Amino acid sequence: QVQLVESGGGLVQAGDSLRLSCAASERSFRSIGVGWFRQAPGKERLFVASINWSGSGRSYADSVKGRFTISRDNAKNTVSLQMNSLKPEDTAVYYCAAGSWAASMNDYSYWGQGTQVTVSS
């Protein structure tokens, strides 16, 4: 029902910024939580940040607190992840997920295909 598409990934240098976007075509996206996860090759998929349906509730992994900001624009059916002060360890495929704003992947019903973020030293 909810199809998600991530965009905004790319190759940057350490210290640079990127802004990822998660877009959905369904209006129901506006009333559910959204999370961002990331996965590096050979690594498990990890929670990055999440936001509740209204945008009033936000959560971040300790590794990105103070550097990343999640926000949403329900009028446009989008959720963004502003990533500042990027580090090489941020390199991963970033996935948008919808249906919850919990830290567990199991709580999400819908997933995008991911967008690659590569941070060079």
C-alpha positions as CSV (number, residue, x, y, z in Angstrom):
1,Q,0.0,0.0,0.0
2,V,2.8,2.4,0.9
3,Q,5.6,2.6,-1.6
4,L,8.7,4.4,-0.5
5,V,11.5,5.8,-2.6
6,E,14.8,7.2,-1.1
7,S,16.9,9.8,-2.9
8,G,19.8,12.1,-2.1
9,G,22.6,9.7,-1.6
10,G,26.0,10.2,-3.1
11,L,29.8,10.4,-2.6
12,V,31.1,13.0,-0.3
13,Q,34.1,13.8,1.8
14,A,34.3,13.6,5.6
15,G,32.8,16.7,7.1
16,D,30.4,17.3,4.3
17,S,26.6,17.2,4.4
18,L,23.9,15.4,2.6
19,R,20.1,15.5,2.7
20,L,18.2,12.3,2.1
21,S,14.6,12.2,1.1
22,C,12.0,9.5,1.5
23,A,8.9,10.0,-0.7
24,A,5.7,8.1,-0.7
25,S,2.8,8.3,-3.2
26,E,0.1,7.2,-0.7
27,R,-1.6,9.7,1.6
28,S,-1.6,7.2,4.4
29,F,2.1,7.9,4.8
30,R,1.1,11.1,6.5
31,S,-0.4,9.3,9.5
32,I,2.3,6.8,10.3
33,G,5.7,6.9,11.7
34,V,8.9,6.7,9.6
35,G,12.3,5.5,10.4
36,W,15.7,5.6,8.7
37,F,18.1,2.6,8.9
38,R,21.4,2.0,7.4
39,Q,23.4,-1.0,6.4
40,A,27.1,-1.3,5.4
41,P,28.4,-4.3,3.4
42,G,28.7,-7.3,5.7
43,K,27.1,-5.5,8.6
44,E,23.7,-5.6,10.2
45,R,21.0,-3.1,9.4
46,L,21.0,-0.5,12.1
47,F,18.6,2.2,13.3
48,V,19.5,5.8,12.5
49,A,16.5,8.0,13.3
50,S,12.8,8.0,13.4
51,I,9.8,10.4,13.5
52,N,6.2,9.9,14.5
53,W,3.2,10.7,12.4
54,S,3.0,14.4,13.2
55,G,6.7,15.1,13.4
56,S,6.5,16.1,17.1
57,G,8.3,12.9,18.2
58,R,11.8,12.2,17.1
59,S,14.5,9.6,18.0
60,Y,18.1,9.2,17.0
61,A,20.8,6.6,17.4
62,D,23.6,7.8,19.7
63,S,26.0,7.6,16.8
64,V,24.2,10.4,14.9
65,K,22.9,12.6,17.6
66,G,23.8,16.2,17.1
67,R,24.7,15.6,13.5
68,F,21.6,14.2,11.8
69,T,18.1,15.7,11.8
70,I,15.0,14.0,10.7
71,S,11.9,15.9,9.6
72,R,8.8,15.5,7.6
73,D,6.5,17.4,5.4
74,N,3.2,15.6,5.4
75,A,1.8,18.0,2.8
76,K,4.4,16.6,0.3
77,N,4.4,13.0,1.7
78,T,8.1,13.2,2.4
79,V,10.5,12.6,5.2
80,S,14.0,14.0,5.2
81,L,17.2,13.1,6.9
82,Q,19.7,16.0,7.1
83,M,23.2,14.6,7.7
84,N,25.9,17.0,8.7
85,S,29.5,16.4,9.7
86,L,29.6,13.1,7.9
87,K,32.1,10.6,8.9
88,P,33.5,7.6,7.0
89,E,31.7,5.3,9.4
90,D,28.4,6.8,8.1
91,T,29.0,5.0,4.8
92,A,26.1,2.7,4.1
93,V,23.0,2.1,2.2
94,Y,20.3,4.2,3.9
95,Y,16.7,2.8,4.0
96,C,13.5,4.5,4.7
97,A,10.9,2.5,6.5
98,A,7.3,3.3,7.4
99,G,4.7,2.0,9.8
100,S,6.4,2.8,13.1
101,W,9.0,5.1,14.7
102,A,10.6,2.4,16.8
103,A,14.2,1.4,16.7
104,S,13.5,-2.2,15.7
105,M,13.3,-3.2,12.1
106,N,10.6,-5.7,13.0
107,D,8.1,-2.9,13.8
108,Y,8.1,-1.5,10.3
109,S,5.7,-2.6,7.6
110,Y,7.1,-0.8,4.5
111,W,10.6,-0.4,3.2
112,G,12.3,1.5,0.4
113,Q,15.1,0.1,-1.8
114,G,17.7,2.3,-0.3
115,T,20.1,5.0,-1.4
116,Q,23.9,4.8,-1.2
117,V,25.9,7.2,1.0
118,T,29.6,7.0,0.7
119,V,31.9,9.2,2.9
120,S,35.5,9.3,2.0
121,S,38.4,10.1,4.4
